[in-house]
């Protein structure tokens, strides 16, 4: 599995989440298997998103679409972002369930 990890420094989480939920880059049709959204416990406007894909190529293709259709759109991004998003593709190489119950 491959995870596209994105960091978003946002101005207003609620406004960002509304746009995120509208799925402007088409993650639902991109091959993403799951999406997880995280907020920094000390700064609720520091957001991380993890999107899981079966193939690295699918993650890379979605990242390029996200950059072209969303991140490079100043009308959409300027009101929402406090800084530039960051992204990287991670390959899962190990997993372990620590639930002992």
Secondary structure, 3 states (H helix, E strand, C coil): CEEEEEEEEECCHHHHHHHHHCCCCCHHHCCCCEEEEEECCCCCCEEEEEEEECCHHHHHHHHHHHHHHHHCCHHHHCCCECCCCEEEEEECCCCCCCCCC
